[in-house]
């Protein structure tokens, strides 16, 4: 029965955004987690704190936030860290 509900949600979209409902939920989870994290964090931190969200979805969200100017990356690859803009340590 639970899978029927998830299948239903996967087919639903959010007006104006055109995003599937489950994607919007995942975006909210990751964004809320970032707001409550320390000013410096990694993708691994987000993966650990948001186990229902794929690494690819986390990357998509991080790249969007980077383009919006809320966060920036320091480094590349495995050791890359993300920092929140406007925080004293950034």
C-alpha positions in Angstrom: 0.0 0.0 0.0 2.9 2.4 0.8 4.4 2.0 -2.7 1.0 3.1 -4.2 1.2 6.4 -2.3 4.8 7.0 -3.5 3.9 6.1 -7.1 1.0 8.6 -6.8 3.4 11.3 -5.5 5.9 10.6 -8.3 3.3 11.4 -10.9 2.2 14.7 -9.2 3.9 17.9 -10.1 4.1 21.3 -8.5 2.4 24.0 -10.5 4.6 26.8 -11.9 7.8 24.8 -11.1 7.0 21.6 -13.0 8.9 19.6 -10.4 7.7 16.3 -9.2 6.4 16.5 -5.6 9.0 14.1 -4.3 11.8 16.2 -5.8 10.5 19.3 -4.1 10.4 17.4 -0.8 14.0 16.3 -1.3 15.1 19.9 -2.2 13.4 21.1 1.0 15.1 18.5 3.1 18.6 19.4 1.7 18.0 23.2 2.0 16.8 22.9 5.6 19.8 20.7 6.4 22.2 23.2 4.9 20.6 26.1 6.9 21.2 24.1 10.1 24.7 22.9 9.3 28.0 24.5 10.4 29.2 27.2 8.0 31.6 24.8 6.3 30.3 21.4 5.2 30.8 18.7 2.6 28.6 16.6 0.3 29.4 13.6 2.6 27.9 15.6 5.5 24.7 16.1 3.5 24.6 12.5 2.4 24.9 11.3 6.0 22.2 13.7 7.2 19.8 13.2 4.2 19.9 9.5 3.5 16.8 9.6 1.3 18.4 12.0 -1.2 20.8 10.8 -3.8 24.2 12.2 -4.3 23.2 13.5 -7.7 20.2 15.4 -6.3 22.5 16.9 -3.6 24.9 18.1 -6.3 22.1 19.6 -8.3 20.9 21.5 -5.3 24.4 22.7 -4.3 25.1 23.9 -7.8 21.8 25.8 -7.9 22.6 27.4 -4.5 26.1 28.2 -5.8 24.7 30.0 -8.9 22.3 31.9 -6.6 25.3 33.1 -4.5 24.3 31.5 -1.2 27.2 29.1 -1.0 30.6 28.6 -2.6 33.0 25.7 -3.0 36.5 25.6 -1.8 38.4 22.9 -3.7 37.4 20.1 -5.9 37.0 16.3 -5.7 36.8 14.3 -2.5 38.1 17.1 -0.2 35.9 19.8 -1.5 34.2 21.9 1.2 31.2 24.2 0.8 30.8 27.4 2.7 27.8 29.6 3.3 28.2 33.2 2.1 27.7 36.0 4.6 28.9 34.0 7.5 31.9 35.3 9.5 34.1 32.3 8.5 33.5 32.8 4.8 
